[in-house]
Amino acid sequence: MRRADFPILNETVYHRPLVYLDNAATSQKPQVVIDAISEAYCHWNSNIHRGVHHLSQIATTHHEQARAAIAAFINARSSDEIVFTKGTTDSINALAFSLGERMVHEGDEIIVSGLEHHSNIVPWQMLCERKKAVLRPIPLRPDLSLDIEAFEHMLNGRTRIVSLAHVSNVLGTVQPVETVIRLAHERNIPVCIDGAQSVPHRAVDVQALDCDFLAFSGHKMYGPTGIGVLYGKREWLEQIPPHEGGGEMIDHVRWSGTTYNELPYKFEAGTPDFVGSYAMHKAVEYMQQIGMDAIEAEERALCDYCERRLSEIDGVHIYAAGQPKAGVISFNVFANGQLLHPFDIGTLLDHQGVAVRTGHHCAEPLIDTIGVPGTVRVSFGLYNDTGDIDTFIDALRKAITMLS
């Protein structure tokens, strides 16, 4: 019955029922989230925190309740450790600037991995250009898993931060972040986890992980676009300066200088997306009603079923096949020794009502390592089922026949 909660899934594409398998790019929104946005604008739209009138008080309450709910969702120690941003990309950019200004100097090193999304590469590259620092990627083994032994040898006295995806947005593989965090912490090096592809699909406990920072987006977890979170341990957020200036993030402004607000507000310059935070809160509640353990188990079963069905088709190559995945599978099709271009397959699937993603998935270094121009990616949400996969497989067989 979950499909009925998502109005867009009633749409047809080229006169066929929509099968939406592009959840790693963005998820669809349940009616409760759509209603929350409408409610906010219709009934209590008003700027928050500084207003003494009734609407402002209501809006402020909803915004701070959302912050507390999201803190509980990832088991942060305090809602003060939850900074609202525009999304994962914005969160990592904010961290790269703030931490970089305080901690990174010429010759220092920042470690990412060879499978990162551009959002966890480019902000650090920009920082390294400003500071004349060095960005070092953790190499991959032939099976596209992280080379943890190589990572351990990369850590040294010049390493300032490690930033790593929890789940690869291309491969769907779950990375050994617990090991990465432990090894980094043995050398007092902070770790940022890109949770864009993990927080929507599994329970993420920041205290159990002991990560120093966690970034994630609302729109990938059934919430609205334009809202996201940067979690940071209080001791780190207190050390680093704000990345933006303006209203809300100040304590006092004088011509002689400015003092900054308390956490988390010193990182939230300007009017926040209080409508987005309210809708994101509703998305979190929706997921919690189902249960994160249930979501993880169901999506793992879907990945296993999809890999099995794909392996039945001659010429299909699944990347990181057999490795545990969280809602994402990438593959290519080869016919007579030649790659069938992912774009062509994606287009033919679309004309059969099946939405997938093709290309480099904003992870060009990983795609270069694989040695292909791109992949076809299917990614699952809590409204998908084996029937969607069967429809996709039938459509893929037809596409291959047309292209071979």
Phi and psi in degrees as a GROMACS rama.xvg file:
@    title "Ramachandran Plot"
@    xaxis  label "Phi"
@    yaxis  label "Psi"
@TYPE xy
-62.2834  -34.9789  ARG-2
-55.9744  -34.1036  ARG-3
-67.1056  -18.623  ALA-4
-77.8616  -8.81462  ASP-5
-117.825  98.3723  PHE-6
-56.2176  -35.6405  PRO-7
-65.452  -22.1381  ILE-8
-74.0636  -3.31051  LEU-9
-85.9216  -6.11077  ASN-10
-71.4562  157.772  GLU-11
-114.477  151.03  THR-12
-125.048  118.547  VAL-13
51.6735  43.8558  TYR-14
67.1691  20.0999  HIS-15
-121.584  147.865  ARG-16
-59.7964  136.308  PRO-17
-68.4251  127.708  LEU-18
-112.705  108.191  VAL-19
-99.1723  110.353  TYR-20
-125.423  41.8667  LEU-21
-126.699  39.9739  ASP-22
-72.1561  -21.9396  ASN-23
-68.96  -24.0877  ALA-24
-80.4687  -50.5527  ALA-25
-163.977  148.116  THR-26
-93.619  159.729  SER-27
-80.1419  167.135  GLN-28
-114.323  130.386  LYS-29
-72.1774  160.113  PRO-30
-57.5625  -33.4642  GLN-31
-64.4839  -33.0452  VAL-32
-73.7079  -43.5053  VAL-33
-60.1976  -43.0186  ILE-34
-64.6822  -34.745  ASP-35
-63.6284  -40.8664  ALA-36
-64.1792  -44.6599  ILE-37
-63.5223  -42.8057  SER-38
-58.944  -44.6024  GLU-39
-61.4763  -47.1563  ALA-40
-73.546  -27.8934  TYR-41
-84.3269  -26.184  CYS-42
-124.537  -29.2386  HIS-43
-146.197  27.9337  TRP-44
-62.3005  117.354  ASN-45
-169.17  147.251  SER-46
-65.2781  147.864  ASN-47
-101.878  169.432  ILE-48
72.4558  -44.9017  HIS-49
-97.8893  -9.88055  ARG-50
-88.3384  141.829  GLY-51
-98.3127  -7.48749  VAL-52
-83.0543  168.623  HIS-53
-58.5357  -48.8865  HIS-54
-63.5885  -40.3563  LEU-55
-63.4416  -38.2969  SER-56
-65.3319  -41.1138  GLN-57
-64.2391  -47.4931  ILE-58
-60.578  -41.394  ALA-59
-62.8482  -43.4699  THR-60
-60.6129  -46.0047  THR-61
-63.1371  -40.2767  HIS-62
-64.4825  -44.4877  HIS-63
-75.7256  -29.4173  GLU-64
-64.5878  -37.4779  GLN-65
-63.7364  -42.2603  ALA-66
-60.3425  -45.2364  ARG-67
-64.668  -39.1216  ALA-68
-66.8272  -38.9791  ALA-69
-71.7596  -35.7528  ILE-70
-59.5959  -43.807  ALA-71
-66.7534  -35.807  ALA-72
-60.9943  -38.1489  PHE-73
-103.878  7.6031  ILE-74
60.0026  43.311  ASN-75
-70.002  153.748  ALA-76
-69.6991  -27.6871  ARG-77
-154.455  151.321  SER-78
-67.541  -17.2621  SER-79
-64.7784  -16.5922  ASP-80
-90.6079  4.80351  GLU-81
-106.544  112.293  ILE-82
-104.558  123.923  VAL-83
-79.4983  134.623  PHE-84
-132.199  -171.723  THR-85
-84.0588  -13.5089  LYS-86
155.163  -173.768  GLY-87
-58.4206  -46.5656  THR-88
-58.9329  -46.8066  THR-89
-62.9013  -39.4412  ASP-90
-61.2938  -46.2753  SER-91
-69.9692  -38.0224  ILE-92
-61.1276  -43.3176  ASN-93
-61.935  -44.7434  ALA-94
-65.2332  -43.8745  LEU-95
-60.0497  -39.6867  ALA-96
-71.5434  -50.2647  PHE-97
-66.1054  -49.9847  SER-98
-65.8998  -37.8693  LEU-99
-64.4876  -39.5245  GLY-100
-62.3245  -35.1854  GLU-101
-91.0433  -33.7589  ARG-102
-119.042  -18.3871  MET-103
-104.273  132.64  VAL-104
-133.84  173.879  HIS-105
-55.4534  131.227  GLU-106
88.3506  -9.59057  GLY-107
-71.3347  166.345  ASP-108
-128.075  144.963  GLU-109
-125.133  134.29  ILE-110
-111.766  129.096  ILE-111
-121.923  -159.556  VAL-112
-127.797  169.269  SER-113
-76.9208  4.42232  GLY-114
-122.43  19.9599  LEU-115
-76.1036  151.388  GLU-116
-67.3083  151.585  HIS-117
-55.0886  -28.9112  HIS-118
-64.9771  -20.0405  SER-119
-109.701  17.5716  ASN-120
-120.386  -57.1434  ILE-121
-62.0079  -43.8712  VAL-122
-58.7175  -36.3397  PRO-123
-73.8285  -34.9514  TRP-124
-61.1936  -43.4586  GLN-125
-62.5965  -40.8941  MET-126
-62.1747  -45.269  LEU-127
-62.5886  -36.5432  CYS-128
-64.561  -41.6624  GLU-129
-66.4723  -40.3218  ARG-130
-101.69  -1.34067  LYS-131
57.9797  40.9304  LYS-132
-97.0545  -178.632  ALA-133
-125.005  129.598  VAL-134
-98.7399  125.853  LEU-135
-122.827  122.583  ARG-136
-89.2802  138  PRO-137
-68.3451  126.621  ILE-138
-70.2423  161.537  PRO-139
-106.728  147.411  LEU-140
-77.3814  169.833  ARG-141
-56.8284  -29.1695  PRO-142
-85.1899  9.68441  ASP-143
72.2454  16.5353  LEU-144
-89.3263  161.022  SER-145
-70.1198  140.613  LEU-146
-87.7626  90.9983  ASP-147
-66.7661  -34.356  ILE-148
-62.9162  -42.2302  GLU-149
-63.9147  -40.6341  ALA-150
-59.0884  -44.9436  PHE-151
-60.2236  -37.1434  GLU-152
-75.0797  -19.9195  HIS-153
-74.5939  -27.5408  MET-154
-67.493  132.949  LEU-155
-155.696  -175.573  ASN-156
-67.8661  -11.9177  GLY-157
-98.7378  -3.2832  ARG-158
-73.1752  124.36  THR-159
-103.496  -29.7544  ARG-160
-162.153  150.394  ILE-161
-114.327  130.672  VAL-162
-128.817  124.417  SER-163
-143.967  139.398  LEU-164
-71.6745  135.135  ALA-165
-70.7388  -42.7627  HIS-166
-131.156  130.769  VAL-167
-66.6728  129.556  SER-168
-75.377  -12.3863  ASN-169
-96.3456  -49.5536  VAL-170
-92.3529  -24.0198  LEU-171
78.6116  -0.365056  GLY-172
-73.1612  142.575  THR-173
-88.9171  122.251  VAL-174
-85.6641  152.277  GLN-175
-77.4441  64.0285  PRO-176
-66.3083  -30.3953  VAL-177
-59.8715  -43.6173  GLU-178
-66.637  -42.8427  THR-179
-59.4503  -45.8041  VAL-180
-63.594  -43.9511  ILE-181
-61.4603  -46.4466  ARG-182
-64.832  -39.9773  LEU-183
-67.6841  -42.2827  ALA-184
-67.3791  -27.0883  HIS-185
-60.2566  -20.4458  GLU-186
-113.952  15.6197  ARG-187
59.7053  35.5414  ASN-188
-103.128  127.039  ILE-189
-72.9219  155.745  PRO-190
-129.193  131.086  VAL-191
-106.176  132.894  CYS-192
-108.26  124.326  ILE-193
-81.3701  105.968  ASP-194
-100.686  18.5779  GLY-195
-56.0056  -37.553  ALA-196
-103.698  1.85318  GLN-197
-107.63  -43.3366  SER-198
-58.4487  -35.4713  VAL-199
-73.5963  -13.9883  PRO-200
-119.924  -10.2634  HIS-201
-156.79  159.377  ARG-202
-68.7364  127.648  ALA-203
-118.625  119.122  VAL-204
-114.479  106.31  ASP-205
-68.0801  -28.2203  VAL-206
-73.733  -39.1334  GLN-207
-66.9057  -41.3177  ALA-208
-68.1325  -33.838  LEU-209
66.5728  27.2616  ASP-210
-70.9636  153.957  CYS-211
-88.6377  -30.6386  ASP-212
-142.117  150.822  PHE-213
-143.868  130.007  LEU-214
-117.208  136.955  ALA-215
-157.721  166.287  PHE-216
-117.727  146.37  SER-217
-70.6498  -38.0619  GLY-218
-70.8427  -17.1288  HIS-219
-89.5153  -5.06847  LYS-220
-125.132  41.1804  MET-221
73.0902  11.2304  TYR-222
-101.068  -172.95  GLY-223
-80.2561  165.402  PRO-224
-76.3913  160.185  THR-225
84.5206  8.29807  GLY-226
-136.442  138.4  ILE-227
-158.424  -172.249  GLY-228
-139.513  139.355  VAL-229
-115.522  109.665  LEU-230
-85.968  138.943  TYR-231
-145.065  140.186  GLY-232
-58.149  139.305  LYS-233
-52.1698  -42.6553  ARG-234
-63.1904  -28.4736  GLU-235
-82.0439  -43.491  TRP-236
-62.615  -31.6642  LEU-237
-71.6783  -28.318  GLU-238
-78.5338  -37.6751  GLN-239
-92.522  150.137  ILE-240
-80.7047  163.246  PRO-241
-68.1005  155.558  PRO-242
-98.2488  -12.9699  HIS-243
-138.402  152.404  GLU-244
-119.771  158.099  GLY-245
149.524  -148.703  GLY-246
-74.6363  164.337  GLY-247
75.2819  -40.3862  GLU-248
-85.408  3.71792  MET-249
-101.113  156.093  ILE-250
-98.9613  -62.1556  ASP-251
-138.051  142.374  HIS-252
-117.614  124.187  VAL-253
-131.747  159.576  ARG-254
-60.6087  -25.0708  TRP-255
-79.3691  -13.9537  SER-256
152.481  172.473  GLY-257
-124.683  139.554  THR-258
-106.921  151.48  THR-259
-100.14  156.167  TYR-260
-68.7036  168.842  ASN-261
-75.1663  167.863  GLU-262
-68.1426  145.521  LEU-263
-91.6299  5.12371  PRO-264
-68.9147  -19.888  TYR-265
-67.2821  -14.464  LYS-266
-103.485  8.82967  PHE-267
-123.839  71.8249  GLU-268
-71.5068  137.921  ALA-269
82.7236  -176.724  GLY-270
-71.0065  121.302  THR-271
-77.1908  165.67  PRO-272
-81.3132  77.0454  ASP-273
-70.7499  -24.3762  PHE-274
-72.1358  -42.6787  VAL-275
-63.3483  -39.8038  GLY-276
-65.3563  -38.7699  SER-277
-63.9529  -44.2891  TYR-278
-68.3432  -36.4837  ALA-279
-64.6248  -37.3273  MET-280
-58.237  -43.6734  HIS-281
-64.8578  -36.2231  LYS-282
-64.9552  -41.7726  ALA-283
-61.5213  -44.2016  VAL-284
-61.1753  -39.7825  GLU-285
-61.8694  -45.2446  TYR-286
-65.4744  -39.0685  MET-287
-67.5135  -31.255  GLN-288
-63.3671  -36.3387  GLN-289
-75.9986  -41.913  ILE-290
103.753  125.71  GLY-291
-65.8066  -34.5741  MET-292
-64.9981  -38.466  ASP-293
-66.8822  -42.1058  ALA-294
-60.601  -45.7762  ILE-295
-61.4918  -45.5837  GLU-296
-64.2196  -43.4792  ALA-297
-65.3291  -42.1542  GLU-298
-72.9122  -31.7637  GLU-299
-63.4773  -41.5604  ARG-300
-64.4098  -38.1993  ALA-301
-64.5136  -41.9768  LEU-302
-61.4331  -44.9288  CYS-303
-61.8886  -43.8496  ASP-304
-64.8756  -42.0795  TYR-305
-66.8961  -42.006  CYS-306
-60.4805  -40.8632  GLU-307
-64.2063  -44.5364  ARG-308
-66.8599  -40.3645  ARG-309
-63.6538  -38.1395  LEU-310
-67.2841  -14.0074  SER-311
-77.5672  -12.4839  GLU-312
-98.5296  123.626  ILE-313
-59.773  135.855  ASP-314
90.243  -7.03331  GLY-315
-83.2367  129.059  VAL-316
-116.355  117.947  HIS-317
-95.4622  129.63  ILE-318
-84.2608  134.343  TYR-319
59.4512  39.2225  ALA-320
-59.4513  139.916  ALA-321
83.0969  -11.6288  GLY-322
-82.4934  146.868  GLN-323
-57.7104  133.434  PRO-324
-128.874  155.353  LYS-325
-119.583  79.863  ALA-326
80.4768  6.90541  GLY-327
-136.907  137.158  VAL-328
-136.887  132.431  ILE-329
-115.637  141.438  SER-330
-151.833  167.612  PHE-331
-135.474  164.557  ASN-332
-121.951  131.647  VAL-333
-118.724  130.901  PHE-334
-126.403  126.601  ALA-335
54.1974  37.494  ASN-336
79.2646  -0.464252  GLY-337
-110.62  140.958  GLN-338
-71.4898  127.102  LEU-339
-81.4303  122.309  LEU-340
-60.48  132.284  HIS-341
-55.8679  -36.4829  PRO-342
-61.6149  -41.6047  PHE-343
-64.2401  -42.8292  ASP-344
-63.7506  -45.0121  ILE-345
-60.5552  -38.3569  GLY-346
-66.5203  -43.4902  THR-347
-68.9856  -33.5522  LEU-348
-64.9404  -42.7011  LEU-349
-58.5871  -39.9808  ASP-350
-70.1448  -7.77187  HIS-351
-108.01  13.2636  GLN-352
87.9299  8.29792  GLY-353
-107.795  118.247  VAL-354
-95.8152  116.808  ALA-355
-128.665  178.393  VAL-356
-115.949  139.808  ARG-357
-129.319  157.16  THR-358
119.695  -152.836  GLY-359
-95.3034  -3.97463  HIS-360
58.0095  33.9101  HIS-361
54.819  39.7006  CYS-362
-146.124  56.5877  ALA-363
-58.8483  -40.8049  GLU-364
-58.7618  -38.5446  PRO-365
-67.2567  -43.6497  LEU-366
-62.788  -37.2042  ILE-367
-63.344  -38.5063  ASP-368
-63.3022  -41.3671  THR-369
-66.3231  -33.5199  ILE-370
87.9757  32.6562  GLY-371
-131.801  163.068  VAL-372
-74.4801  -16.8226  PRO-373
171.328  -178.591  GLY-374
-134.483  168.21  THR-375
-95.4708  129.514  VAL-376
-120.868  127.694  ARG-377
-110.338  139.354  VAL-378
-143.474  141.519  SER-379
-108.764  153.499  PHE-380
-126.74  177.87  GLY-381
-71.4851  -7.34413  LEU-382
-98.3853  -3.70103  TYR-383
-83.7243  155.539  ASN-384
-145.423  -179.719  ASP-385
-65.1522  -25.9147  THR-386
-63.0174  -38.1543  GLY-387
-61.9242  -41.1816  ASP-388
-66.4441  -41.4762  ILE-389
-61.5186  -41.5676  ASP-390
-62.533  -43.5502  THR-391
-60.8859  -45.2884  PHE-392
-63.2794  -43.2082  ILE-393
-61.1408  -42.7919  ASP-394
-65.6619  -38.4119  ALA-395
-65.4138  -42.2335  LEU-396
-58.8283  -41.6235  ARG-397
-65.2283  -41.9888  LYS-398
-62.7129  -42.5954  ALA-399
-63.4325  -41.8476  ILE-400
-60.3611  -40.7023  THR-401
-69.1233  -32.0304  MET-402
-92.056  -16.2163  LEU-403
